[in-house]
Amino acid sequence: MTKTSVAKAAASTRATQALAKAGIAFQTVSYTYDPGAERIGLQAAEAIGEPPARVLKTLMAMVDGRPVCVVVPSDREVSMKKLAATFGGKSAAMMRPADAERLTGYHVGGISPFGQKKRVPVAMEQAALAEPHVYINGGQRGLQVRLDPADAVRALEALTASLTG
């Protein structure tokens, strides 16, 4: 069972505060987080009853040694070649979980692209812009924010590109 609530409900995180400060319309959606799930994004999509293409996962990566944030549909895998090219780099690799937690200030499974401790460049899968709305982690495990994908791009000042293989 999922619980949908308006942003002013109990779920206040750095991510929801950043969205509110930016004047972005959003709703929060809470669900039961499963720490044992093989793929956290897919578990979130199933829990809230949305197609995986609409529930975006937030990943932290390194492009030529520089940290970046990547937002893609939960049922897709990031192409490291496309990711590097998007940021004008030669190589890309996923960031180690401990490094991602230290950089963002969030725990793995609750990493949001909004309100990160240290702002880094963000890229979002362009296919997500075709969705009427998307869900992105709201800054804690078991919390998603529902918003217009164009608003997410604007709030993040994100690049949009084909990022999946």
C-alpha positions in Angstrom: 0.0 0.0 0.0 1.4 3.4 -0.9 0.7 6.7 0.8 0.7 9.9 -1.3 1.0 13.2 0.5 1.5 16.8 -0.3 4.9 18.3 0.1 4.1 20.0 3.4 3.5 16.6 5.1 6.0 15.0 7.5 8.5 14.2 4.7 10.8 17.2 4.8 14.3 16.5 3.5 17.0 18.6 1.9 15.7 17.5 -1.4 12.1 18.6 -0.8 13.3 21.8 0.8 15.5 22.5 -2.4 12.4 21.9 -4.6 10.2 24.2 -2.5 12.8 26.9 -2.5 13.1 26.7 -6.3 9.4 27.1 -6.6 8.9 23.6 -8.2 5.5 22.0 -7.9 5.8 18.4 -6.5 4.1 15.8 -4.4 5.8 13.3 -2.1 5.0 9.6 -2.3 6.1 7.3 0.5 6.5 3.5 0.2 7.9 0.6 2.1 11.6 0.5 1.2 13.1 -3.0 0.8 16.8 -2.9 1.7 17.2 -6.4 0.3 15.8 -5.5 -3.2 18.1 -6.5 -6.0 17.3 -3.3 -7.9 16.0 -0.5 -5.7 14.5 1.6 -8.5 12.4 -1.3 -9.8 11.3 -2.1 -6.2 10.2 1.6 -5.8 8.3 1.5 -9.1 6.5 -1.7 -8.1 5.7 -0.3 -4.6 4.1 2.9 -5.9 2.4 1.2 -8.9 4.1 3.2 -11.6 5.9 2.0 -14.8 9.7 1.7 -14.3 10.2 4.2 -17.2 8.5 6.9 -15.0 10.4 6.1 -11.8 13.9 7.5 -12.2 17.0 6.3 -10.3 19.7 8.7 -9.2 23.3 7.4 -9.7 26.6 9.0 -8.9 29.5 8.6 -11.3 32.9 9.9 -12.2 33.7 11.3 -15.6 37.5 11.8 -16.2 37.9 11.9 -12.4 35.1 14.5 -11.8 31.9 13.6 -9.9 28.6 13.8 -11.8 25.0 12.8 -11.1 22.9 10.8 -13.5 19.1 10.4 -13.5 17.7 7.6 -15.7 14.7 5.3 -15.8 14.9 2.6 -13.1 14.6 -0.2 -15.7 17.6 1.0 -17.8 21.4 0.8 -17.5 23.6 3.8 -18.0 26.0 3.6 -21.0 29.4 4.7 -19.6 30.4 5.8 -23.2 27.3 8.0 -23.6 27.7 9.4 -20.1 31.4 10.4 -20.7 30.4 12.0 -24.0 27.5 14.0 -22.5 30.0 15.7 -20.1 32.7 16.0 -22.8 34.9 13.4 -21.2 36.7 10.3 -22.3 35.8 7.8 -19.6 33.2 7.2 -17.0 32.7 4.8 -14.1 30.2 4.4 -11.3 31.2 6.1 -8.0 31.8 3.8 -5.0 28.8 3.9 -2.6 30.8 5.3 0.3 32.1 8.1 -1.9 28.5 8.8 -3.2 27.2 9.0 0.4 30.0 11.3 1.5 29.6 13.6 -1.5 25.8 13.9 -1.5 25.1 13.7 2.2 22.4 11.0 1.5 22.4 7.2 2.1 22.5 4.8 -0.9 18.9 4.0 -1.6 17.9 7.5 -0.6 20.2 9.6 -2.9 18.4 12.4 -4.5 19.8 14.7 -7.2 18.1 17.6 -5.4 19.7 19.3 -2.3 23.0 17.4 -2.4 25.6 18.5 0.0 28.0 19.3 -2.8 26.5 20.5 -6.1 27.8 18.5 -9.1 26.8 18.5 -12.8 23.6 16.5 -13.6 22.5 14.7 -16.7 19.0 13.3 -17.1 17.8 10.7 -19.7 16.0 12.7 -22.4 13.4 9.9 -22.9 12.0 10.9 -19.4 10.9 14.2 -20.9 8.2 12.4 -22.8 6.5 11.3 -19.6 3.7 13.4 -18.2 5.3 13.2 -14.7 8.3 11.3 -13.2 9.3 10.1 -9.7 12.7 10.9 -8.4 14.2 10.0 -5.0 13.1 12.6 -2.4 16.2 12.3 -0.2 15.5 9.3 2.0 14.8 5.7 1.6 11.1 5.1 0.8 10.4 8.6 -0.4 9.8 9.7 -4.0 8.9 13.1 -5.3 6.4 13.3 -8.2 7.0 16.2 -10.6 7.0 17.3 -14.2 10.2 16.1 -15.9 10.9 19.6 -17.4 10.7 21.1 -13.9 13.2 18.5 -12.7 15.6 19.5 -15.5 15.1 23.2 -14.7 15.7 22.7 -10.9 18.8 20.6 -11.5 20.1 22.7 -14.4 20.6 19.3 -16.0 21.9 18.3 -19.3 19.5 16.0 -21.2 20.8 13.3 -23.4 20.4 9.7 -24.4 22.3 8.1 -21.5 21.2 4.4 -21.6 22.6 1.6 -23.7 
